[in-house]
Amino acid sequence: MFRRHVLLLAVIFISLPAAGFAQSDLCVQSLPSVPNEARGDQLRIDASERMQREIERRGWEVKMFQVKNITPANNPLGALCIFRVEVVFQAPLRLVQVRAPKELMPEIEEAIKKLDVPPPPAILTKGVELTGYVVVAMEPADPQMQALPKALEPVANQLKGILPNATLLLADTFVARGVDRSNLQLNGSTTFYATASIREGSAGPVIRLDNINANSRNPGGDTQASFQTSVEVPVGTLVVIGKATPTRQGPVKAVILVINGRILE
């Protein structure tokens, strides 16, 4: 019985170095999850396989390679497993330990140099902010509604030729924010939806708005005008998106949607 215990301990001690290396070896897959009753058999098979690998690779060379850009979060060293070698990454020291046949080392060294490159620069997504104005042309004017702000005077001068007898008033203002190549959406007195993307125009940046779907509601909550279109909004420029006739007859003769856009860095 004593001799059996000594023999068992010797096997355990012989297995420890191989097991320690295998746990760190990027090219050795972790053990799959199995029921507890099968766990013992799985460990015995794994120990046997590790010992066999150790015997087969006993004459291999061990070499250390210094790396600069490889980190635990950015680790492409698994690609070296195609050589069927042992690879250990010592992250704190930025060292790659490779155990392989001597004749493969030059090829492996070249592969590590190709893998040890800076990660691609992060793509900074710019933000988009749209300020929308819902302008109504009324006959007669509603004294309780807000007059047009001074910023909209250029738009008012443009619309006077189309609506000479109407008074232009501000019915609603809204702000929609998002990022480049995303959907902008908001709900309120005015509902607004569009896909926004940034591009360079001949005179500067332009915000492209595709699939605009906007609805303006009256004080009673009923939809009085809708807009469906796609436009380009030069940054910092007021753009008249469209003019719609209300669905019901009344003092509001037309509803105009105006948008101004800017890019958020």
Number of C-alpha atoms within 10 A of each C-alpha: 6 6 8 9 10 11 11 10 12 11 12 12 10 11 16 14 13 17 16 10 16 20 13 14 21 19 20 16 9 10 10 7 9 10 8 9 8 10 14 12 11 17 12 11 12 14 17 13 12 20 19 13 13 18 11 10 15 12 12 16 14 14 14 15 14 15 18 12 13 22 16 11 6 11 14 14 19 12 13 19 14 8 13 11 19 21 24 20 22 15 13 8 10 16 17 19 17 22 22 21 15 12 10 13 16 10 10 17 16 10 14 20 13 9 17 18 13 10 9 6 6 6 6 8 11 14 18 23 19 20 15 22 22 20 25 27 25 19 15 13 15 13 8 7 13 13 14 18 10 9 9 15 11 10 17 18 10 12 17 14 9 9 15 10 12 19 20 25 23 18 22 19 15 17 15 18 20 19 18 21 17 14 17 20 17 15 12 12 19 22 16 21 19 21 20 24 20 21 12 10 13 7 8 10 16 21 26 19 20 17 15 19 16 19 21 24 19 15 10 7 11 13 17 20 21 22 19 14 13 15 15 18 23 22 21 14 12 19 18 18 19 15 18 15 16 20 13 12 9 11 15 22 19 21 25 24 23 19 20 20 24 19 19 13 8
